[in-house]
Amino acid sequence: MFGLAAWNRLLKKPQDEKVVLSAHDVLGQKQINAGLKALRLLKLHKHTEALTRENMMDFLYTVGMNPTPDVLHGKLRLLRLHKEETFTWGELAHVWSLLLRDAANEDRILERAFAFFDKDGNGEIDVAELRTTMSELGDLLTEEEIMSFVSIMDVDNDGVIGYQEFLTTLRSEQQPDDSDGMGSGQHPSTIGYGGSKRSSEVEQEDSLPGQAQDADTFEQAPVSSRSTPRMKSSLAS
């Protein structure tokens, strides 16, 4: 979360004064260590006082974030950094922290959505529970669409939808569908993100640790390329 001390400094600073933002304001030591490792893998560790927006995007994709340039600009605007040409590691850490907070909020929303369908609370959604939920929602999906929904989300074909399957499939729908090949969540500089190809320079480096809920690490669940029926829009309502 964006640190209170950093907010106070931003709110009090004159418009022409640059506030020094520290990674320690918003990240734990494990996150900082992981972030610095990512910078080393990207060969950016010698440029931590003059990072470009492109460098920021490379870093964020590397640590499992998937922001668009507009999202990045919005976070920089929130930090009053949108007019800057280059950025420090501390400023990048603050952007990363804001994106992590957004991801945590999204996780809580999806957990509640899953619980709404999981009537018996056993951690799985079966066809009967899905039919019951659709009935409660006014028959939002037809029987054919319900079965299509199950076939798409039931990745391991065991007849039920687990939370990880639910989460992965819905998140895959959030990836932008761009003509430059980034629609699958891939980025030319991504290191081990979403199955994208690693650069030959980075392949010889130690791999980054897997990303946990506390964002100390970087690995993200595999992304499905299949599309869900029209039910997804109802989850946000």
C-alpha positions as CSV (number, residue, x, y, z in Angstrom):
1,M,0.0,0.0,0.0
2,F,1.2,3.5,-0.7
3,G,2.8,4.7,2.5
4,L,1.3,7.4,4.6
5,A,4.7,9.1,5.0
6,A,5.1,9.3,1.2
7,W,1.5,10.7,0.8
8,N,2.3,13.4,3.3
9,R,5.4,14.4,1.5
10,L,3.6,14.5,-1.9
11,L,0.7,16.6,-0.6
12,K,3.0,19.1,1.1
13,K,5.6,19.6,-1.6
14,P,5.6,22.6,-3.9
15,Q,4.8,21.9,-7.5
16,D,8.3,22.4,-8.7
17,E,10.0,20.3,-6.0
18,K,10.8,16.7,-6.6
19,V,10.0,14.4,-3.6
20,V,12.3,11.5,-2.9
21,L,10.3,8.3,-2.7
22,S,11.8,5.3,-1.1
23,A,11.0,1.6,-1.7
24,H,11.0,1.1,2.0
25,D,7.9,3.3,2.4
26,V,5.7,0.7,0.5
27,L,7.5,-2.6,0.2
28,G,8.8,-5.2,2.7
29,Q,12.4,-6.2,2.6
30,K,11.7,-9.5,0.8
31,Q,9.8,-7.6,-1.9
32,I,12.6,-5.1,-2.2
33,N,15.2,-7.9,-2.6
34,A,13.0,-9.5,-5.2
35,G,12.6,-6.3,-7.1
36,L,16.3,-5.6,-7.1
37,K,16.9,-9.1,-8.4
38,A,14.5,-8.4,-11.3
39,L,16.4,-5.2,-12.1
40,R,19.6,-7.2,-12.2
41,L,18.1,-9.7,-14.6
42,L,16.9,-6.9,-16.8
43,K,20.4,-5.3,-16.7
44,L,18.8,-2.2,-15.1
45,H,20.5,-2.3,-11.8
46,K,23.1,0.3,-12.8
47,H,20.3,2.7,-14.0
48,T,18.1,2.9,-10.9
49,E,18.2,6.7,-10.9
50,A,17.2,7.1,-14.5
51,L,14.7,4.5,-15.4
52,T,12.5,5.1,-18.5
53,R,8.8,4.3,-18.8
54,E,9.9,1.4,-21.1
55,N,12.1,0.2,-18.3
56,M,9.2,0.4,-15.9
57,M,7.0,-1.6,-18.2
58,D,9.7,-4.3,-18.6
59,F,10.1,-4.5,-14.8
60,L,6.4,-4.7,-14.1
61,Y,5.8,-7.5,-16.7
62,T,8.8,-9.3,-15.2
63,V,7.3,-9.3,-11.7
64,G,3.9,-10.6,-13.0
65,M,2.0,-7.3,-13.4
66,N,0.3,-6.6,-16.8
67,P,-0.4,-2.9,-17.0
68,T,-1.1,-1.0,-20.2
69,P,0.7,2.2,-20.8
70,D,-2.4,4.1,-19.9
71,V,-2.6,2.3,-16.5
72,L,1.1,3.1,-15.9
73,H,0.4,6.7,-16.8
74,G,-2.5,6.8,-14.3
75,K,-0.3,5.5,-11.5
76,L,2.4,8.1,-12.3
77,R,-0.2,10.8,-12.3
78,L,-1.4,9.7,-8.9
79,L,2.2,10.0,-7.7
80,R,2.6,13.3,-9.5
81,L,5.3,11.9,-11.6
82,H,3.5,11.8,-15.0
83,K,5.5,14.8,-16.3
84,E,8.9,13.2,-15.6
85,E,11.0,11.6,-18.3
86,T,13.0,9.3,-16.0
87,F,12.3,7.7,-12.7
88,T,14.2,6.2,-9.7
89,W,13.9,2.7,-8.2
90,G,12.0,4.2,-5.3
91,E,9.4,5.7,-7.7
92,L,9.1,2.4,-9.6
93,A,8.6,0.7,-6.2
94,H,5.6,3.0,-5.5
95,V,4.1,2.2,-8.9
96,W,4.5,-1.5,-8.2
97,S,2.9,-1.1,-4.8
98,L,-0.2,0.6,-6.3
99,L,-0.6,-2.2,-8.9
100,L,-0.2,-4.9,-6.1
101,R,-2.9,-3.2,-4.2
102,D,-5.2,-3.3,-7.2
103,A,-4.4,-7.0,-7.7
104,A,-5.2,-7.7,-4.0
105,N,-8.5,-5.9,-4.3
106,E,-9.4,-7.9,-7.5
107,D,-8.5,-11.2,-5.7
108,R,-11.0,-10.4,-2.9
109,I,-13.7,-9.6,-5.4
110,L,-13.1,-12.9,-7.2
111,E,-13.0,-14.9,-3.9
112,R,-16.5,-13.5,-3.1
113,A,-17.8,-14.3,-6.5
114,F,-16.5,-17.9,-6.3
115,A,-18.1,-18.3,-2.8
116,F,-21.4,-17.1,-4.2
117,F,-21.4,-20.0,-6.7
118,D,-19.9,-22.6,-4.3
119,K,-23.1,-23.2,-2.4
120,D,-21.8,-26.0,-0.1
121,G,-18.5,-24.3,0.6
122,N,-16.3,-27.3,-0.4
123,G,-14.0,-25.2,-2.7
124,E,-15.5,-26.5,-5.9
125,I,-18.4,-25.5,-8.2
126,D,-20.3,-28.3,-9.8
127,V,-23.0,-28.2,-12.5
128,A,-25.8,-28.4,-9.9
129,E,-24.5,-25.4,-8.0
130,L,-24.1,-23.4,-11.2
131,R,-27.7,-24.2,-12.2
132,T,-28.9,-23.1,-8.7
133,T,-27.0,-19.8,-8.9
134,M,-28.2,-19.1,-12.4
135,S,-31.8,-19.7,-11.2
136,E,-31.2,-17.3,-8.4
137,L,-30.0,-14.7,-10.8
138,G,-33.0,-15.1,-13.0
139,D,-31.8,-17.8,-15.4
140,L,-28.9,-15.6,-16.6
141,L,-27.5,-18.5,-18.7
142,T,-29.2,-21.1,-20.7
143,E,-28.5,-24.8,-20.1
144,E,-26.3,-24.9,-23.2
145,E,-24.3,-21.9,-21.9
146,I,-24.0,-23.4,-18.4
147,M,-22.4,-26.5,-19.9
148,S,-20.2,-24.4,-22.1
149,F,-19.1,-22.4,-19.1
150,V,-18.2,-25.6,-17.2
151,S,-16.3,-27.1,-20.1
152,I,-14.3,-23.9,-20.5
153,M,-13.5,-23.5,-16.8
154,D,-13.0,-27.1,-15.9
155,V,-9.4,-27.2,-17.1
156,D,-8.5,-30.5,-15.6
157,N,-11.8,-32.2,-16.8
158,D,-12.7,-33.6,-13.4
159,G,-16.3,-32.4,-13.6
160,V,-16.0,-29.5,-11.2
161,I,-14.5,-26.0,-11.2
162,G,-11.8,-25.4,-8.6
163,Y,-11.0,-21.9,-7.4
164,Q,-7.7,-21.7,-9.3
165,E,-9.4,-22.8,-12.5
166,F,-12.1,-20.1,-11.9
167,L,-9.5,-17.4,-11.2
168,T,-7.2,-18.3,-14.1
169,T,-10.0,-18.4,-16.7
170,L,-11.5,-15.1,-15.6
171,R,-8.1,-13.4,-15.5
172,S,-7.3,-14.6,-19.0
173,E,-10.3,-12.6,-20.2
174,Q,-8.7,-9.4,-18.9
175,Q,-5.7,-9.6,-21.3
176,P,-5.9,-7.0,-24.0
177,D,-6.3,-8.4,-27.5
178,D,-3.7,-6.3,-29.4
179,S,-2.5,-6.9,-32.9
180,D,1.1,-6.7,-31.7
181,G,1.0,-10.1,-30.0
182,M,0.6,-8.7,-26.5
183,G,-3.1,-9.8,-26.2
184,S,-2.1,-13.0,-24.4
185,G,-0.5,-11.0,-21.7
186,Q,3.0,-11.4,-23.2
187,H,5.6,-8.6,-23.5
188,P,8.7,-8.7,-25.6
189,S,10.9,-8.2,-22.5
190,T,8.9,-10.5,-20.1
191,I,10.9,-13.0,-18.1
192,G,9.0,-16.2,-17.7
193,Y,5.6,-14.4,-17.7
194,G,2.5,-16.2,-19.1
195,G,4.7,-18.6,-21.0
196,S,6.4,-15.9,-23.1
197,K,9.8,-16.6,-24.5
198,R,12.8,-15.6,-22.4
199,S,15.6,-13.6,-23.9
200,S,18.9,-15.6,-24.4
201,E,20.6,-13.1,-22.0
202,V,18.3,-13.8,-19.2
203,E,18.0,-17.6,-19.6
204,Q,21.4,-18.0,-18.1
205,E,20.5,-16.1,-15.0
206,D,18.9,-17.6,-11.9
207,S,15.1,-17.7,-12.2
208,L,13.0,-15.4,-10.1
209,P,11.1,-17.0,-7.2
210,G,7.4,-17.8,-7.6
211,Q,4.9,-15.1,-6.8
212,A,2.9,-15.5,-3.6
213,Q,-0.2,-13.5,-2.4
214,D,2.1,-11.2,-0.4
215,A,3.9,-10.3,-3.6
216,D,7.3,-11.3,-2.3
217,T,7.8,-13.2,-5.4
218,F,6.9,-13.4,-9.1
219,E,5.3,-16.4,-10.6
220,Q,1.8,-16.1,-12.0
221,A,-0.8,-18.8,-12.7
222,P,-0.9,-20.1,-16.3
223,V,-3.3,-18.2,-18.5
224,S,-6.0,-19.9,-20.5
225,S,-6.5,-18.7,-24.0
226,R,-10.1,-19.9,-24.1
227,S,-13.1,-17.5,-23.8
228,T,-15.9,-17.7,-21.2
229,P,-19.6,-17.2,-22.1
230,R,-21.4,-14.0,-21.3
231,M,-21.6,-14.8,-17.6
232,K,-18.4,-12.9,-16.8
233,S,-20.0,-9.5,-17.1
234,S,-22.5,-10.4,-14.3
235,L,-19.7,-11.0,-11.8
236,A,-18.8,-7.3,-11.7
237,S,-22.4,-6.3,-11.0
